[in-house]
Amino acid sequence: MHWLGWGGGWFMIAIWWALIIVGIFFLVKWVNTQRSQSTKADSALEILKKRYARGEITQEEFEQIKKDINDLEG
């Protein structure tokens, strides 16, 4: 029972703060994952625009691929 005295109290406080820190870590990780998933379609469109600007694809190819990307989103 003695370990529940001052030493046990500090131990419980340390566990409490560790849980809070771990919770914040996983929350930040989850938010970053959600943000990166929402920008995948935008990045595909940006890559397409860059390829068109460099002359790698024609306007017709650009329009078709852009339509395909939009179809995948919706």
C-alpha positions as CSV (number, residue, x, y, z in Angstrom):
1,M,0.0,0.0,0.0
2,H,2.9,2.3,0.5
3,W,3.5,2.7,-3.2
4,L,0.2,4.6,-3.5
5,G,1.7,7.3,-1.3
6,W,3.7,10.2,-2.8
7,G,5.6,7.9,-5.2
8,G,2.4,6.4,-6.5
9,G,0.8,9.8,-7.0
10,W,3.8,11.0,-9.1
11,F,3.6,7.7,-11.1
12,M,-0.1,8.3,-11.9
13,I,0.6,11.9,-12.9
14,A,3.4,10.7,-15.2
15,I,1.0,8.1,-16.8
16,W,-1.7,10.8,-17.2
17,W,0.7,13.1,-19.0
18,A,2.1,10.3,-21.1
19,L,-1.5,9.4,-22.3
20,I,-2.1,13.1,-23.1
21,I,1.1,13.4,-25.1
22,V,0.4,10.1,-27.0
23,G,-3.1,11.2,-27.7
24,I,-1.9,14.5,-29.1
25,F,0.6,12.7,-31.3
26,F,-2.0,10.4,-32.8
27,L,-4.4,13.3,-33.3
28,V,-1.7,15.2,-35.3
29,K,-0.9,12.1,-37.3
30,W,-4.6,11.6,-38.1
31,V,-5.1,15.2,-39.2
32,N,-2.0,15.0,-41.5
33,T,-3.3,11.8,-43.0
34,Q,-6.7,13.3,-43.7
35,R,-5.1,16.4,-45.2
36,S,-2.8,14.4,-47.5
37,Q,-5.7,12.2,-48.7
38,S,-7.8,15.2,-49.6
39,T,-5.1,16.7,-51.8
40,K,-4.3,13.6,-53.9
41,A,-6.8,14.6,-56.6
42,D,-5.4,18.2,-56.6
43,S,-1.9,16.9,-57.0
44,A,-2.9,14.7,-59.9
45,L,-4.5,17.7,-61.6
46,E,-1.3,19.8,-60.9
47,I,0.9,17.1,-62.5
48,L,-1.4,17.0,-65.5
49,K,-1.2,20.8,-65.8
50,K,2.6,20.7,-65.6
51,R,2.8,18.0,-68.3
52,Y,0.6,20.1,-70.6
53,A,2.7,23.2,-69.9
54,R,5.9,21.3,-70.8
55,G,4.3,20.1,-74.1
56,E,4.3,16.4,-73.1
57,I,0.6,16.0,-74.0
58,T,-1.8,17.6,-76.5
59,Q,-4.8,19.7,-75.5
60,E,-7.1,16.8,-76.4
61,E,-5.1,14.4,-74.2
62,F,-5.2,17.1,-71.4
63,E,-8.9,17.4,-71.6
64,Q,-9.5,13.6,-71.7
65,I,-7.2,13.0,-68.7
66,K,-8.8,15.9,-66.8
67,K,-12.2,14.4,-67.4
68,D,-11.0,11.0,-66.2
69,I,-9.6,12.6,-63.0
70,N,-12.9,14.4,-62.3
71,D,-14.9,11.2,-62.9
72,L,-12.7,9.4,-60.3
73,E,-13.5,12.1,-57.8
74,G,-17.3,12.1,-58.2
